[in-house]
Amino acid sequence: MTGTGIYEQHLGQTPANHTPLSPLSFLERAAAVYPERTSVVYGARRYSWAETYARCRRLASALAAHGIGKGDTVSIIAANIPEMFEAHYGVPMTGAVLNTINTRLDAAIIAFILDHAEARALIVDPEFADVVRDALDRIARPDLLVIDIVDDSFEGGAPLGALTYDALLAEGDPDHDWALPGDEWDAITLNYTSGTTGNPKGVVYHHRGAALNAMSNILTWGMPQHSVYLWTLPMFHCNGWCFPWTMAVNAGISVCLRAVRDEPIFRAFREQGVTHFCGAPIVLNMLANAPDAMKGFDHPIKAMTAGAPPPAAVIEKMEAMGVEVTHVYGLTETYGPAVVCAWKPEWDERPAAERSALKVRQGVKYVALSGLMVADPETLEPVPSDGETMGEIFMRGNIVMKGYLKNPEATDKAFRGGWFASGDLGVMHPDGYIALKDRSKDIIISGGENISSVEVEDALYGHPAVMEAAVVARPDEKWGETPCAFVELKPGQTATEADLIAFCRDRMARFKAPKTVVFGPLPKTSTGKIQKFMLRDRARDL
């Protein structure tokens, strides 16, 4: 209903005073203001912001010519290479939705994603051609447009489609007249996350949230203009925590990196003048424990980390090396980071061990997040801020997903009382900083990737010798957490730890398979439910 107050009279929205928020506008601005500045570096390849904008417009134009438009899904499975960066703009410029697929998934899950997302096109990095070929054999989609990326720096990977990425761009118009979305609530990307049961859920992002979190990254991290960002975080993971769009706001340089290894990272620090990078604690651990001869750079670097809380000892080592660590927390459902351990200058004077202990807390809400609380999961009553009383972590705001694709039941379950229920358990400290204590959904975060304990248990139950199995997280210095399986064998049956690990690896992505197997009876309640909290204690004590 139109209001009758003085501020409702002839003060409506018009194209002059209202434009839908979208990260696509950031690329247009970067190209207009800084056309000659470098945008992307990958080996010998270098692009300016004007060139990146033209390539993205070519991609949009060519996809549109192939019938891709609003409401369609374009999937991509690729490493952190320029084509992956460009897809974050070129695909949504058509009105279509970009679906970045985890490169570590097995063929069965990739096939499920392509079908569930109703993908119209698939862009494939040659490194993942074999698993994608297997996935394509599992689905009947003769109309799926398969586009092969050609990367001269990578050997291997037979073509799968009739068209290469470069040939597709050659079809496109560098001056393509694309448009912002008609509504900032329109979907921009689709990210699949591991659930506790069954197939992964498709998390839908909108243009507004993507734009706000991209800007929020700069404000939260204090990124100066023209920063040099190293891609150690997979762009498939929550769209690289929105940093493909952040770098256009920043008009900085994206240094692409196919393989995340210590030597090329330290080389990029020195040769490219890297100022910022993101990654799971495993990346920090790798760098902290690299050979001393490999280390060495002459400028300050900032790292943002999330996932399982990084060990305080690793943070100490990184900061001693000259890398300032910022700890963030979020979920796929919150566009990546939504909570940050905001640092206070008065903490600088505290001993190193105490500073590191403060940094492993998850922290306070991001600039773009409206609400954050730890509350009773049933009543939504906030728990006392005593650092001890556990509750579920709830969030609300513009950087919470639209919902789960074609899954109203899961969407309704996630949204309760005007809040998004994270499923994670934590405490609220007296200073307003939250800290995670457990995961009610039994998700294991290993190397920054989510692993469903139920999925691993299902695989174990398929072994003929297994009678019962339960999988929990075991703390790990390198990976943060790894799956630890507790197994009770059938009477008269035998199996070794190596047997069961190999059995699981044959049935799922290798990183999901248990790293440890413990044999023996499983603790249960009087109703027969396995007591996982006891198993977690055992895993911690191993």
C-alpha positions in Angstrom: 0.0 0.0 0.0 1.3 3.5 -0.9 1.9 5.6 2.2 0.4 9.1 2.6 3.1 10.7 4.7 5.3 13.5 3.3 8.2 11.1 2.6 6.0 8.8 0.5 4.8 11.6 -1.8 6.5 11.7 -5.3 9.6 10.1 -3.8 9.5 6.7 -5.5 12.2 4.6 -7.1 13.3 5.5 -10.6 16.3 4.5 -12.7 17.9 7.8 -11.7 17.9 6.9 -8.0 17.8 3.1 -7.7 19.9 0.5 -9.4 20.0 -3.2 -8.4 23.1 -4.1 -6.5 25.3 -6.5 -8.5 29.0 -7.3 -8.5 28.9 -7.1 -12.3 29.0 -3.3 -12.0 32.3 -3.6 -10.2 34.0 -5.0 -13.4 32.5 -2.3 -15.6 34.0 0.4 -13.2 37.4 -1.2 -12.9 37.7 -1.4 -16.7 36.6 2.2 -17.1 38.7 3.7 -14.3 41.8 1.5 -14.5 41.8 0.0 -18.0 45.5 -0.4 -18.3 46.2 -1.8 -14.8 46.8 -5.5 -14.5 43.8 -7.6 -13.5 44.9 -11.2 -13.8 48.3 -13.0 -13.9 48.7 -16.7 -14.7 52.2 -17.8 -15.6 53.2 -15.9 -18.8 49.6 -14.7 -19.3 48.7 -11.2 -18.1 45.5 -9.3 -18.7 44.5 -5.7 -18.0 41.1 -4.8 -16.6 40.0 -3.6 -20.0 41.0 -6.9 -21.5 39.3 -8.9 -18.7 36.1 -6.9 -19.2 36.2 -7.5 -23.0 36.8 -11.3 -22.5 33.9 -11.5 -20.1 31.6 -9.6 -22.5 32.7 -12.0 -25.3 31.9 -15.0 -23.0 28.4 -13.5 -22.3 27.8 -12.7 -25.9 28.8 -16.2 -27.1 26.8 -18.0 -24.4 23.7 -15.9 -25.3 24.1 -16.9 -28.9 24.0 -20.5 -27.9 20.6 -19.9 -26.2 21.9 -19.4 -22.6 19.8 -16.8 -20.7 18.0 -15.9 -17.5 17.3 -18.8 -15.3 19.7 -21.2 -17.0 22.6 -22.8 -15.2 26.2 -22.8 -16.6 28.5 -25.2 -14.7 32.3 -25.0 -14.6 34.9 -27.4 -13.1 38.3 -25.7 -13.1 41.3 -24.9 -11.1 42.1 -21.3 -10.1 42.9 -20.1 -13.7 41.7 -17.0 -15.6 38.8 -18.8 -17.3 37.4 -19.6 -13.8 37.7 -15.9 -12.8 36.1 -14.7 -16.0 33.1 -17.1 -15.6 32.1 -15.2 -12.4 31.3 -12.3 -14.7 30.6 -13.6 -18.1 27.9 -16.2 -17.1 25.8 -13.8 -14.9 26.1 -11.1 -17.6 23.7 -13.3 -19.6 21.2 -13.5 -16.7 22.3 -17.2 -16.2 23.5 -18.7 -12.9 27.1 -19.8 -12.5 27.6 -23.2 -10.8 31.2 -23.8 -9.7 31.8 -27.5 -9.1 34.2 -28.8 -6.5 37.2 -30.3 -8.3 37.7 -32.9 -5.6 34.3 -34.6 -6.1 33.8 -38.0 -7.7 32.0 -38.7 -10.9 28.7 -39.8 -9.3 28.3 -36.5 -7.3 29.3 -34.4 -10.3 26.7 -36.2 -12.4 24.1 -35.6 -9.7 25.0 -31.8 -9.6 24.7 -31.5 -13.4 21.3 -33.1 -13.4 19.9 -31.4 -10.3 21.1 -27.9 -11.5 19.7 -28.6 -15.0 22.9 -27.4 -16.4 22.7 -26.1 -20.0 26.5 -25.7 -20.5 29.6 -27.1 -18.8 33.1 -25.6 -19.0 35.8 -28.1 -18.3 39.4 -27.7 -17.2 41.6 -30.4 -18.9 43.0 -31.4 -15.5 39.5 -32.8 -14.6 38.6 -34.2 -18.0 38.7 -37.9 -16.9 36.3 -37.6 -13.9 34.0 -35.3 -16.0 34.0 -37.9 -18.8 32.9 -40.5 -16.3 30.2 -38.1 -15.0 28.9 -37.4 -18.4 28.6 -41.1 -19.1 26.2 -41.3 -16.2 23.7 -38.7 -17.4 21.6 -38.6 -20.6 22.0 -35.0 -21.6 22.7 -34.8 -25.4 21.8 -31.1 -25.3 24.5 -30.2 -22.8 27.0 -27.8 -24.3 30.5 -28.9 -23.2 33.3 -26.4 -23.6 36.9 -27.4 -23.2 39.5 -25.0 -21.7 42.8 -25.3 -23.4 45.7 -24.6 -21.0 49.2 -24.7 -22.5 50.8 -25.0 -19.1 48.9 -28.3 -18.4 49.7 -31.5 -20.2 47.0 -34.1 -20.7 43.3 -34.2 -20.6 41.5 -35.2 -23.8 38.8 -32.8 -25.1 35.2 -33.7 -24.2 33.2 -31.2 -26.2 33.0 -29.9 -29.8 34.1 -26.3 -28.7 37.0 -24.8 -26.9 36.8 -21.9 -24.5 39.0 -19.8 -26.8 36.8 -20.7 -29.8 33.7 -19.7 -27.8 35.2 -16.3 -27.0 36.1 -15.8 -30.6 32.4 -16.1 -31.4 31.5 -13.4 -28.9 31.3 -9.6 -29.1 33.8 -7.6 -26.9 31.3 -4.8 -26.9 28.3 -7.0 -26.0 25.5 -4.8 -24.6 24.8 -6.7 -21.4 22.5 -5.5 -18.6 22.4 -5.6 -14.8 19.7 -7.9 -13.4 16.2 -6.5 -13.3 16.1 -7.4 -9.6 19.1 -7.7 -7.2 17.3 -10.7 -5.7 17.9 -12.6 -9.0 20.1 -15.7 -8.6 23.8 -15.2 -9.5 25.5 -18.4 -8.5 24.7 -22.0 -7.3 27.1 -23.7 -4.8 26.6 -27.3 -3.7 27.4 -28.1 -0.1 27.7 -31.5 1.7 24.6 -32.3 3.8 24.5 -34.8 6.6 22.5 -37.2 4.6 21.9 -38.0 1.0 22.9 -35.8 -1.9 24.5 -32.4 -1.6 22.2 -29.3 -1.4 22.3 -26.5 -3.9 22.8 -23.1 -2.2 21.5 -20.2 -4.2 23.2 -16.7 -4.0 21.6 -13.5 -5.2 23.3 -10.5 -6.8 22.7 -8.3 -3.7 24.5 -10.6 -1.3 27.4 -11.2 -3.7 27.9 -7.4 -4.1 27.7 -6.7 -0.4 30.0 -9.5 0.7 32.5 -8.5 -2.0 32.7 -5.0 -0.6 32.5 -6.3 3.0 35.7 -8.3 2.4 37.6 -5.1 1.7 36.1 -3.3 4.7 36.6 -6.2 7.1 40.2 -6.9 6.0 41.3 -3.3 5.4 42.4 -4.1 1.8 44.1 -1.1 0.2 43.4 -0.2 -3.4 45.3 -2.3 -6.0 46.1 -5.2 -3.6 47.8 -8.3 -5.1 45.8 -11.3 -4.2 47.1 -14.9 -4.6 44.5 -17.5 -5.4 45.3 -20.3 -2.8 41.6 -20.6 -1.9 39.6 -22.5 -4.5 37.3 -20.3 -6.6 34.7 -23.2 -6.5 34.4 -22.9 -2.7 31.6 -20.3 -2.0 32.7 -18.5 -5.2 36.1 -18.0 -3.6 34.5 -16.3 -0.6 33.3 -13.6 -3.1 36.9 -12.5 -3.8 36.6 -12.7 -7.7 34.2 -9.8 -7.3 36.2 -8.2 -4.4 39.2 -7.9 -6.7 37.2 -5.8 -9.2 36.1 -3.4 -6.4 39.7 -3.3 -5.4 41.0 -3.0 -9.0 43.8 -5.2 -7.8 45.7 -8.1 -9.3 44.5 -11.7 -9.1 47.5 -14.0 -9.2 46.2 -17.4 -10.4 47.7 -20.6 -9.2 46.8 -24.1 -10.5 48.4 -26.1 -7.7 48.6 -25.0 -4.1 52.1 -25.9 -3.1 54.6 -24.2 -0.8 57.4 -23.5 -3.4 55.2 -21.6 -6.0 53.4 -19.8 -3.2 56.6 -18.4 -1.7 57.9 -17.6 -5.2 54.7 -15.7 -5.9 55.1 -13.8 -2.6 58.5 -12.6 -3.9 58.0 -12.2 -7.7 54.5 -10.9 -7.8 54.5 -8.9 -4.6 51.5 -10.7 -3.1 49.9 -8.8 -0.3 46.8 -11.0 0.5 45.8 -14.6 0.3 43.1 -16.8 1.8 42.9 -20.5 2.6 42.1 -23.2 5.1 44.4 -23.8 8.1 46.1 -26.6 6.1 47.6 -24.0 3.8 49.0 -22.0 6.7 50.3 -25.2 8.2 52.1 -26.1 5.0 53.7 -22.7 4.7 54.7 -22.5 8.4 56.4 -25.9 8.1 58.1 -25.3 4.8 61.9 -25.6 4.6 63.6 -22.4 5.9 65.5 -22.1 2.6 62.3 -21.7 0.7 60.9 -18.9 2.9 61.8 -15.3 2.7 60.0 -12.2 1.4 60.6 -8.5 2.2 57.1 -7.1 2.6 54.1 -7.6 4.9 51.4 -10.1 3.8 47.9 -10.7 5.2 46.2 -14.1 5.3 42.6 -14.9 5.9 41.7 -18.4 7.1 38.6 -20.3 8.0 37.4 -23.8 8.5 38.4 -25.9 11.5 40.1 -23.4 13.9 43.8 -23.0 13.1 46.1 -24.3 15.8 47.5 -21.4 17.8 51.0 -22.7 17.2 50.5 -22.3 13.4 49.3 -18.8 13.8 52.4 -18.0 15.9 54.7 -19.4 13.2 52.9 -17.5 10.4 53.1 -14.2 12.3 56.8 -14.8 13.2 57.3 -15.2 9.4 55.7 -11.9 8.6 52.2 -13.0 7.7 49.3 -11.3 9.7 46.5 -13.8 10.1 42.8 -13.0 10.2 40.4 -15.7 11.3 36.9 -15.8 9.8 33.9 -18.1 10.0 31.0 -18.8 7.7 29.2 -21.4 5.7 28.4 -21.9 2.0 24.9 -20.6 3.0 26.5 -17.2 4.0 28.5 -16.5 0.9 31.6 -17.7 2.7 33.0 -15.5 5.5 30.3 -13.8 7.6 32.0 -13.7 11.0 35.5 -12.3 11.8 37.8 -12.3 14.7 38.0 -8.5 14.5 41.4 -7.5 16.0 41.8 -4.8 18.6 45.0 -2.8 18.9 45.1 -3.3 22.6 45.7 -7.0 22.1 49.0 -6.3 20.3 50.8 -6.0 23.6 49.7 -9.4 24.9 52.1 -12.4 24.7 52.2 -14.3 21.4 50.5 -17.4 22.8 47.7 -15.3 24.2 47.3 -13.4 20.9 47.1 -16.7 19.0 44.5 -18.0 21.5 42.3 -14.9 20.8 42.7 -15.3 17.1 41.3 -18.8 17.0 37.9 -17.6 18.2 35.4 -17.1 15.3 34.5 -13.5 16.4 31.9 -10.9 15.6 29.6 -10.3 12.6 30.9 -9.1 9.2 30.0 -5.6 8.1 27.4 -7.1 5.7 25.8 -9.4 8.3 22.9 -7.9 10.2 22.5 -10.4 13.1 24.6 -13.0 14.9 23.6 -14.8 18.1 24.2 -18.0 20.0 20.8 -19.3 21.2 18.8 -22.3 22.3 17.9 -24.1 19.1 14.3 -24.7 20.2 13.3 -21.4 21.7 15.8 -19.1 20.0 16.5 -17.5 23.4 20.1 -16.2 23.4 22.4 -18.1 25.8 24.3 -16.2 28.5 27.5 -14.4 27.3 29.7 -16.4 29.7 32.0 -18.3 27.3 30.7 -21.6 28.6 27.0 -22.1 27.8 26.6 -23.8 24.5 23.9 -23.0 21.9 23.4 -23.0 18.2 24.9 -20.2 16.1 22.2 -18.2 14.2 22.7 -15.5 11.5 20.6 -13.1 9.5 21.1 -10.5 6.9 21.8 -9.8 3.2 24.6 -12.4 3.0 22.4 -15.3 3.9 21.4 -17.5 0.9 18.1 -17.3 -1.0 17.6 -21.0 0.0 18.3 -24.5 -1.3 17.5 -25.2 -4.9 14.4 -27.4 -5.4 14.5 -28.3 -1.7 11.8 -26.4 0.2 11.9 -28.8 3.2 15.6 -28.1 3.8 15.1 -24.4 3.2 12.3 -24.2 5.7 14.3 -26.1 8.2 17.3 -23.8 7.8 15.2 -20.6 8.3 13.6 -20.4 11.7 12.0 -17.4 13.4 13.6 -15.0 11.0 17.1 -16.5 11.5 19.3 -18.9 9.6 20.2 -21.9 11.8 23.8 -22.8 11.1 23.7 -26.2 12.8 27.0 -25.3 14.5 27.3 -25.2 18.2 29.2 -22.5 20.1 29.5 -20.1 23.0 29.3 -16.4 23.3 32.1 -14.7 25.3 31.6 -11.7 27.5 33.2 -9.4 24.9 30.6 -10.5 22.3 32.9 -12.8 20.3 31.6 -16.3 19.5 33.6 -19.5 19.5 32.7 -22.8 17.9 32.6 -25.8 20.1 31.0 -28.6 18.1 29.0 -29.3 15.0 25.5 -30.6 15.5 25.4 -31.9 11.9 28.5 -33.9 12.4 30.2 -32.3 9.4 34.0 -32.8 9.4 36.0 -29.9 7.9 39.2 -31.3 6.4 41.5 -29.0 4.6 38.7 -26.5 4.3 36.4 -29.0 2.7 33.2 -30.3 4.3 32.8 -34.1 4.7 29.6 -35.7 5.7 30.1 -38.3 8.4 27.0 -40.0 7.3 28.3 -40.4 3.7 31.5 -42.0 5.0 29.4 -44.3 7.3 27.3 -45.3 4.4 30.4 -46.4 2.5 31.7 -48.4 5.4 28.4 -50.1 5.9 28.8 -51.4 2.4 31.7 -53.6 3.4 30.7 -57.2 4.0 32.7 -57.4 7.2 31.3 -54.3 8.8 28.4 -54.6 11.3 28.3 -51.1 12.7 30.2 -47.9 11.9 30.4 -44.3 13.2 32.6 -41.5 11.9 33.7 -38.4 13.8 36.3 -35.7 13.4 39.8 -36.3 14.6 41.9 -33.2 15.2 44.8 -33.2 12.8 47.8 -30.8 12.7 48.0 -30.7 9.0 44.3 -30.9 7.8 42.5 -29.4 10.8 40.3 -32.4 11.0 40.2 -35.8 9.4 37.5 -38.5 9.4 38.1 -41.1 12.1 36.0 -44.3 11.8 35.0 -46.5 14.7 34.0 -49.9 13.4 32.5 -53.1 14.9 33.0 -56.1 12.7 30.5 -58.9 12.2 31.3 -62.1 14.2 33.8 -64.3 12.5 34.7 -61.5 9.9 38.1 -59.8 9.5 39.2 -56.6 7.9 42.2 -54.3 8.5 42.4 -50.5 8.7 44.0 -50.5 5.2 41.2 -52.7 3.8 38.5 -50.3 5.0 40.3 -47.2 3.9 40.8 -48.6 0.4 37.2 -49.8 0.3 36.0 -46.2 1.0 38.4 -44.6 -1.5 37.0 -46.8 -4.2 33.5 -45.4 -3.5 33.9 -41.7 -2.9 36.3 -38.8 -3.4 39.7 -39.8 -1.7 39.7 -36.9 0.7 36.4 -38.1 2.2 37.7 -41.5 3.1 38.7 -42.1 6.8 42.3 -41.6 7.7 42.0 -43.6 10.9 40.0 -46.8 11.7 39.5 -48.0 15.3 38.0 -51.4 15.9 35.7 -52.4 18.8 32.2 -52.2 20.2 30.5 -48.8 19.8 29.0 -47.0 22.9 25.2 -46.7 22.7 22.3 -45.3 24.6 19.6 -47.4 26.1 17.6 -46.9 22.9 20.5 -48.1 20.7 21.7 -44.7 19.5 25.5 -44.5 19.0 27.0 -42.0 21.4 29.2 -39.9 19.1 30.3 -37.5 21.9 32.1 -40.4 23.5 33.7 -41.3 20.2 34.9 -37.7 19.7 36.6 -37.8 23.0 38.3 -41.1 22.0 39.4 -39.6 18.7 40.9 -36.5 20.4 42.8 -38.8 22.7 44.3 -41.0 20.0 
